[in-house]
Structure formats: structure tokens, C-alpha cells
Amino acid sequence: MIITSALVYFLAFSQGLATPLANPQEADLAGRPSKPKCSKPAKRLPWQALSRKEKKAYIDAELCLMRKPSKLNLPGAITRFDDLIKPHQIMARETHQTGYFLPFHRYLMHTHETVLRTECGYKGHQPYWAEELDIDNIQNSDVLDSVTGFGGGVLDTLACVPNGPFKNYKLHTGPGQKNTENCIERRLSNIATLTARQEYIDYCYQFNTFEDAWPCLEDGGPHNAWHAGVGGVMLDPISSPGDPLFYLHHTWLDKVWWDWQKQKPERLRDITGRKVSINPFFDLLSNLPGNSTITDFFMGNIPGLPSIPGGGPFSENNRGPPTFQPRNETIADPVKLTDTLTVFGLIPNTTVSQVMNIKDGILCYEYVDYEDAI
């Protein structure tokens, strides 16, 4: 059973010391003063502000991963690019709709950048997609340029990437928990992108605690907007790293989280949430009937399966105001700062506390807004 395997691989995000830090910048988990280690943070820039040379260097490094053989040797992993999909696929229940969602994906973006730099000679840093520039006009995004970008897609039609550097690449991981050879599919949707607009982000920013802000960012609009806006592989919550655009999108989401965190110092240690998702769609998405696709599921086109509350990510409701409401859950064993994060050896394991501050722990970078980067 894949979920059982996930828990084994995941090392249960093991618990260690239980006392939250008074200030993660001033003390380590043993209470010792920590030395400043991030005097020259790397600058993460929006893709749209990169030069042609910088864009080519990033894409060449991604193609390098697609040529290199797997080192993890997990089921379905043929290339090094597949290796990076595996933690996300195998641990989908643990890293979505849980308190691990934001710290794990921050760690995964750091992992991706590290592997690009150490194994493919990439000299730059992980860029993000300045999504605010392309809301309701995704098909014309500079990011999807067929020459300098990631190749495009077709509005409202599910199809393999028609052009660009990844046109002929074959994935070996996904869809869902399956491991089959397939192309990188996209189905561009403008209405889906509407929940990434500033109104939705500001709505999430009104929440003062991680307990409320994290699920708003994950399920209240900003996160889902670009997964559904790009569609296809990106719409797959289990194997979405199969589209290289995943890393630009989740780096943007990491920036959104950081912009919330830096408003108050106590947010650098604010973590909670359940450890395993109780949402049944992880099973549904891996066992869709016949030739049904994940797109069919999210559009409510599969008879007999439950519809998505609110009409799903392609709903006309996206044109209106945010509607997210806090969950108000009582959790007996919530996520803690001392819990372990793993990517199966792609880089060393770490703890949640080590990724809560982008200028501390194992991280040392900062985000440059589009307006300041051009």
C-alpha cells in the first residue's frame, strides 16, 4: 500500500525536542547561541526579470537533470528529475493539507536549487514566477515563451506541451501515485488564475496565526490558482513536480509565505497543524475510473465521484471575493519545530525549525520584488 510506504519513507517526520524556540535566530534547539551564518543572502529573482542568458542557464540545468540517471532508484524513477518528484509523490498525504505543507515545500525548493547547482553546474539561484503579472492572461506569459521560457499550452484544452525545451520530455512518475511514461501535459486556464490576485493574498494576510494563514494560502486561492492555471501535470497534487513550472510557482508561494512571516518576528517559530491529511481525494486521484484524468476530476466530469466544494478551481466564483473560513481544528499531536523533514537523501534531512527563516538555519536567501528587479 503506497500510503504505508510513504509513512516509512517519511520517517514519520519524527518528533524530537518539544519546546518551541524563544527566537530561532538567537538560539539553536539545544539552547546554545547560534552564530550568524547568512551575511550575504542569495537573491531570488522573478523569472520575468532575468536576462536571456540567465533564463537559458536555468533551463539548461533543468534539462541536465532530465538527462542524468536516477540515484534514488525508487519505483518509476529513471532520471534525476524523476528523483525530485518522488518525495512529493510518496509523501503527498503528509505534505498537503497538513502543517508540513509550507515548510516542506520551502525545503523542496531549496533541494531543487541545490541539486541544480551541485550536479548541473547552475550558477544562479531559484527564480520565482511573478504571477501577479499574468493573472487572467496566462497564455501570453513571458514564462511560457517557446524560445526563452518553458514552452506554452492551450487554453482550456488538455494537451502535451506543444513547443519549447520540454516538448519531447517523457515523465516516468505519475499521474498520481502511478508510474507511467507520459508527456508533460498542460491545460491553461485564465479563470483559475484569478485567485492569485492581491485581494486573495491580502485576505490570507489578515490572519495572525499560522494555524489560520497556512490553510488560507494553501486552499483559499493563492496556491491552487497557478496549479489549475497551468493545469495538466500541475493540477496533479501528487506528482505536480513533473512540470518544471512547479518550482517557479512554489518559489512564488514561498515568497508569499515569507512576506507574511516577516511582518511579525513570532511568526518565524509559529507552526502547527495535523501531520497527515484526512482528505480522501488522494486515494480518489490514484484510482480514477477508465480513461478519466485528474482534470476531469477537478472539473466534476466523472459520474459517481464527489464534486469539489465551491465548484473547484475553474469556478466562476473565482471572479468574486475570497470565501475561505478557518478550520478551527483541535489536533492532539500537531506539527512541531523539531519534526524531521526528508527528501530521501537528495540533500541531508533537516528539521522544521531549520527552514522557518529564509536567512537562518540551512537557508540563506532573500526575495527581490519584480518592481525592484527590473
N, C-alpha and C positions, 0 to 999 in steps of 0.2 A: 504494500500500500504506500503510495508516494507520500502521503502526509506523515506516516510513521517515519519514513526515511528522512523527511525534512526535519523532523524533530531531532533525529540522530545527528544529521549533518550540522544542524544549527547549534549543537552543544547546549541546547535549551536556553541560549542566551544567559548562561549560568549566573547566579547571584553570588556576589562576594560580600565585601564590606557594605554595611547597610545605612550608614549615616551620611546624608547629603552634605556636600561641602558648603562651608560658610561662604567661600568665594573661590571658584575654581581657578582663578588667576593667581591666588595667593598661597594656596596650599595644595599638595597632592593628596592622594587617597590615604596615605599614612600620616597626614598631618604635618609633613615637612614643608618648609618654604620651597617654592619652585622658582627656578631661575628663568628670567625672561628669555625666550628662545625665538621670538618672531620679530626681529628688529627690521627686517626687510620683506614684508609680505608680498607674495606674488600677486599680480594684478589680473583678475579675471574680467575679461572684456566682452562686450556684446559682439556676436558674430558680425552684425551689420556694420561694425566699426573697424573690423580687421582689414588689412590690406590684402590684395590678391595673393601676394606671396605668403602671408600668414595663413590665409584660408587653404591654400594648396598644401602647405606643410602639415596642417591638421588632418586634412582628408588623406594625404599620402600615408600618414601614420596610422589612420584607421584602416586603410587598405592593407597596410603591413600586417596588422593583427588578423585580418581576414585571410592572409596567406600563410601565416605561421601555424604550425600544428598545435593541437591541444596539449597542455601539460597536466591538466587535471584528470583526464581520461574518465570523465563521468559519462553516463549514458547519453548519447546524442551529441557529445562534444567532439567535433572534428578539428576546429580551428581555435586559435587563441581568442578570437572574437566570440566564439561559442562559449568559451570558458567564462567570459564576463557575464553572459546571460544566465549561467547556471545558478549562482546564488539567488538571484531574483526569482527564477523559476521554481527552484526547490523549496525556497522559504517564503513563498507567496503569502501563505496564511499568517506567518509570523511578522511579516514586514508591511502589511497593508491593513488599514483599519485597526492598527494597534499603536501603542506608544512608541514603537520602534520605527514607525514609518519615516519620519523626518530625519532622525539621526542615522538610520541605516542608509538611506539614500544619499545623505551627505557623505558618509563613509564610502559608498559605492562610487560616487563621482570622484572622490579622492583616489580610489583604487584605479579607476579608468585612466585618470590623468597620470598616475604613477606608472602604470603599465605602458602607456604611450611613450612616456619619457625614457623609461629604463630599457624597454625592449625594442622600440622602434625609432629611437633617436630624435623624438619630438623635443624641440627646444622651447616651445611656448607653454601656455597654461590652458586649463579647461575653459573654453568660451561658453557663453550662455546665449540663448535666443531672447532678444529684447522683444517679447511677444506683444507688448503694447503697440508696436509699430505696425503689426499685421492683423489686428483684430478686424474681422469682417472683410478681410481681403487677403486671406492666406495664400491663395493661388498665385498671387503676384509678389510673394515674399522674396527678398534677396537670398534668404536661406535656401530656398528651393530652386535656385538658379541651376540650369543644367550644365553650366561651364564652371562657375566659381563656387557653386553650392552643392547641395546633397541630392540634386535631381528633384523632379516635381511629382505631381499626382494629378488625378482627375477629380473635379468637383462632383460630389455626390455619386461617384461610381467607384466600386472596389476593383482595383487592378494592380498588377505589378508595376513597380517604379518604371516609368516609360523612358527615362533618359538619365544622364548624369553618371557619376562614378560608381554607383552601386546597382546599376541597371541589371547586370547579369549575375550578381552575387546570389548564392543559394544558402539559405539558412538550414541548419540541421537540428535546431532546437525550437520547439513549439509546433503548432499553436497550443496554448495552454500547457498542460503537463505532458503533451505528446512530444515525440522526437521524430519529425518527418522532414524530408527535404522540401523546401518551399521558397518562393521568391519573397522579397520584401514588398508587401502589399501596402497600399495607401488608399484612403478614400477621403479626400479633402472635404471639409465642411465649415462653412463660414458661421452658421448659426451656433455651432458648438464652441467657437472661439469667443463668443460674447461674454461668457462667464469668467474670462480672464481680464475684463476691463477693470479699471481702477475702482469703480463702485463696489465690485465684489471683493477686491483686496482690502479696501478700507473697511468694509463690513466685518471681515475677519479680524482686522487690526483693532476693532473696538473691544475684543475680548482680552481680558487682562491676564488670564492664566493659560498655560499650555493645554490644560485639560479641555478648554473650550476652543482655543485658537487653532490647535493642530487639526481636529476633525473638520473645522470650517475650511481650512486651507486644502485638506485632502479631498473632502467630499462636498464642500459647499460651493465649488465652482472653479477656483484658480487651477488646481491640479488637473482636474478632469477635462478642462477646456481644450488643452492642446493635445492630450491623448486622443480625444474624439475629433479634434480639428484636423489632425493629420490622419487619423483613422488607420484601418488595416491592422498591421502588426502593432502599431502604437496603441490601438484600442484594447489590446490583449493585456489585462492587468497582470498576467502571469509571466509572459515571455516578451513583453514590450521592448526590452533592450535589444531585440533583434533588429530594430530600426536605429541606425546611428543617431537619428534625431532625438532619441530618448535622452541622450546625455546632455544635449543643449537645453532641452526642456526641463529636466530635473535640476540642472545647474541654475536655471532661472528660478525654479521653485525654491531652491536652497537660498538664493538671494532674497526672495520674498520672506522666507522664514527669518533669515538674518536681519532683515530690515525691521521685523517685529521684535526680535530678541534684543537688539541693541538699544531699543527705547528705554529699557529698564535693566539694571545690572542683575537683579534677581532672576531674570529670565534665562540667564546663562547656566542656571542649575535647575530650572523648572522642567521636570519630566514626570510623566505618569502614564496611565493607560493600560489596557489589557495587553497580554503577551501573545495571544493567539486570536485571530479573527473568528467570530462565530457566524460570519456571513456565509450562507450556503452556496453563493454563486461560484466559489472556487471549484466546487465539485461539478456544478452545472456546466461551467465553461470547458471542462475537460471531458465531458461526456455528452456533447451535443448530438442530437439525432441526425442520421443520414449525412447529407452534404451541407448541413446548416453551418454557418460561420458565426464567429463572435460578433460580427457586425449585425447579423440577423437577430442575435440575442438582444443586443443593446437597442435595436430599433423595434423590438417587440414583435418580430415577424415569425416566431416559432410557436405554433399552436401547442397549447398544453403547458407551456412554461410561464412562470410568473412574469408580469410586466414590471418594468423599472419604475419605482416611485417618482412621481413628478413628470413622467414622460420620457425619462432618460436624457442622455447628453445632447440629443438632437431636437429637444423640445422647443416649441415656440415660446415657452415660458422663459427661456434664456434672455428674451428681449426685455423682460421685466426686472424688478429689483430682486436682490438676494432673498432667499426664504429659509436658509439654514437655521436650525434651532439646536442648541447644545443638547448633548445626550443625557447628562446628569446620571451617569452610571456610578454604581458603587462596586469597586473592584477590590477583592480580597488580597490579591498579590500583584500589585501594579509594577510596571517597568521602573527600574531604579538606575541611578547613575553608575552603579558598579556592575551592571549587567554586561556580559561579554557580547561583542559584535564579531562576526566572522564572515569571510568571503572565501572560505575553503582553501586558504593558503595563497591566494593571489597576491596578497600582502599580509603581514602579520595581523593576528587578531588584536582587537583593542577593546576598550570599554566605552559605554555611552558617554561618560564624563569627558573622554578624550576628544570627542567631536562636537561638544556643545558650544565651543567658542572657536570661530574660524581663525583666530590669531593665537591659539594656545593648544595644548595637548599635542596631537600628531599633525595639526593643521597650521598653515601659515599663509593665508591669502586674504585678499580683500576684493570687494566688488567695485567696479567703476560704472557709474550710470552712463547710459547712452549719450546723454547731453554733454557729459564731461569727457567722453571718449572720442568724439568726432572732431 
